[in-house]
């Protein structure tokens, strides 16, 4: 569980570093896509995020980014996976809403989608976060 939180934080921090200089105004959809695509071009996949998680791909969406992860285990080996991923989603949203490293995403209303697959490429879960879900 803590490893998954670290994974989300590390992924988000990497993107923040790339976009730091662009936080002074809200970008258009095309500018958001271009910025994300520029970052994606610098990445190589798969990336080991922790002992059980690989980032296998990232893609641009209409006004956001899709992160694709693969776990190094079978979905049947995941106990209480709904609760685990709900916690990961809550942590990602909290970071988006409150972590200064996520300001670019928040200010530019970037939709962040996460999909997780098991080792056999079965989908485990998909979730989205967006600044509109922040309470402030």
C-alpha positions as CSV (number, residue, x, y, z in Angstrom):
1,X,0.0,0.0,0.0
2,X,2.8,2.5,0.9
3,X,4.7,1.4,-2.2
4,X,1.7,2.3,-4.3
5,X,1.5,5.8,-2.7
6,X,5.2,6.3,-3.4
7,X,4.6,5.2,-7.0
8,X,1.9,7.9,-7.5
9,X,4.0,10.5,-5.9
10,X,7.1,9.7,-7.9
11,X,5.1,9.7,-11.2
12,X,3.5,13.0,-10.3
13,X,6.8,14.6,-9.2
14,X,8.5,13.8,-12.5
15,X,5.8,15.5,-14.5
16,X,5.8,18.5,-12.1
17,X,9.5,19.1,-12.7
18,X,9.0,19.2,-16.5
19,X,6.0,21.6,-16.2
20,X,7.2,23.9,-13.4
21,X,7.9,26.8,-15.6
22,X,4.4,26.8,-17.1
23,X,2.2,27.4,-14.0
24,X,1.6,31.1,-14.4
25,X,-1.6,30.7,-16.4
26,X,-4.1,28.1,-17.5
27,X,-3.2,26.5,-20.8
28,X,-5.5,25.5,-23.7
29,X,-6.3,21.9,-24.3
30,X,-3.7,21.8,-27.1
31,X,-1.0,23.4,-25.0
32,X,-1.7,20.8,-22.2
33,X,-1.5,17.9,-24.7
34,X,1.7,19.3,-26.2
35,X,3.3,19.7,-22.7
36,X,2.3,16.2,-21.7
37,X,3.5,14.8,-25.0
38,X,6.8,16.5,-24.7
39,X,7.3,14.8,-21.3
40,X,6.2,11.4,-22.6
41,X,8.8,11.6,-25.4
42,X,11.5,11.7,-22.7
43,X,10.3,8.5,-21.1
44,X,11.3,4.9,-21.7
45,X,9.1,1.9,-20.8
46,X,8.7,-0.1,-18.8
47,X,9.8,1.7,-15.7
48,X,10.1,0.0,-12.3
49,X,8.2,2.0,-9.8
50,X,8.6,-0.4,-6.9
51,X,9.0,-4.2,-6.3
52,X,5.6,-5.1,-7.8
53,X,4.7,-2.2,-10.1
54,X,5.8,-1.3,-13.6
55,X,4.8,1.9,-15.4
56,X,4.2,0.4,-18.9
57,X,3.0,3.4,-20.8
58,X,1.6,7.0,-20.7
59,X,-0.7,8.5,-23.2
60,X,-2.1,11.9,-23.9
61,X,-5.9,12.3,-23.5
62,X,-8.2,15.2,-24.5
63,X,-7.0,17.3,-21.6
64,X,-5.0,15.0,-19.6
65,X,-2.8,12.0,-19.2
66,X,-3.3,8.3,-18.9
67,X,-0.9,6.3,-16.8
68,X,-0.7,2.6,-17.4
69,X,0.7,0.3,-14.8
70,X,1.3,-3.5,-14.6
71,X,1.6,-5.3,-11.3
72,X,3.9,-8.2,-11.1
73,X,1.3,-10.5,-9.7
74,X,-2.0,-12.1,-10.6
75,X,-5.2,-10.2,-9.7
76,X,-6.3,-13.2,-7.7
77,X,-3.3,-12.6,-5.4
78,X,-4.6,-9.2,-4.5
79,X,-6.6,-9.2,-1.3
80,X,-9.1,-6.3,-0.7
81,X,-7.9,-4.7,-4.0
82,X,-11.0,-2.4,-4.1
83,X,-10.0,-0.9,-0.8
84,X,-6.4,-0.7,-1.7
85,X,-7.1,1.1,-5.0
86,X,-9.7,3.4,-3.4
87,X,-7.0,4.4,-0.9
88,X,-4.5,5.0,-3.8
89,X,-7.2,7.1,-5.6
90,X,-7.8,9.1,-2.4
91,X,-4.0,9.7,-1.9
92,X,-3.6,10.8,-5.6
93,X,-6.5,13.2,-5.2
94,X,-5.2,14.6,-2.0
95,X,-1.8,15.1,-3.7
96,X,-3.5,16.9,-6.6
97,X,-5.5,19.1,-4.4
98,X,-2.9,19.9,-1.7
99,X,0.7,19.2,-2.9
100,X,2.5,22.2,-4.4
101,X,4.2,19.8,-6.7
102,X,0.9,19.1,-8.4
103,X,0.0,22.8,-9.0
104,X,0.5,22.6,-12.7
105,X,-2.2,19.8,-13.0
106,X,-4.6,21.6,-10.7
107,X,-4.2,25.0,-12.2
108,X,-4.6,23.7,-15.8
109,X,-7.5,21.4,-14.9
110,X,-5.6,18.3,-16.2
111,X,-7.5,15.0,-16.0
112,X,-5.3,12.2,-14.7
113,X,-6.4,8.7,-15.4
114,X,-4.8,5.6,-13.9
115,X,-5.2,2.1,-15.2
116,X,-3.7,-1.0,-13.6
117,X,-3.2,-4.5,-15.1
118,X,-2.1,-7.7,-13.5
119,X,0.8,-9.8,-14.8
120,X,-1.6,-11.5,-17.3
121,X,-2.7,-8.1,-18.7
122,X,-6.1,-8.4,-17.1
123,X,-7.5,-5.0,-16.1
124,X,-7.7,-4.6,-12.4
125,X,-9.0,-1.0,-12.1
126,X,-9.2,2.3,-13.8
127,X,-9.8,5.6,-12.0
128,X,-9.6,9.3,-12.8
129,X,-8.9,12.4,-10.7
130,X,-9.4,16.0,-11.6
131,X,-9.1,19.3,-9.8
132,X,-12.9,19.8,-9.9
133,X,-12.9,17.1,-7.2
134,X,-10.9,19.2,-4.8
135,X,-12.8,20.8,-2.0
136,X,-11.1,24.2,-2.2
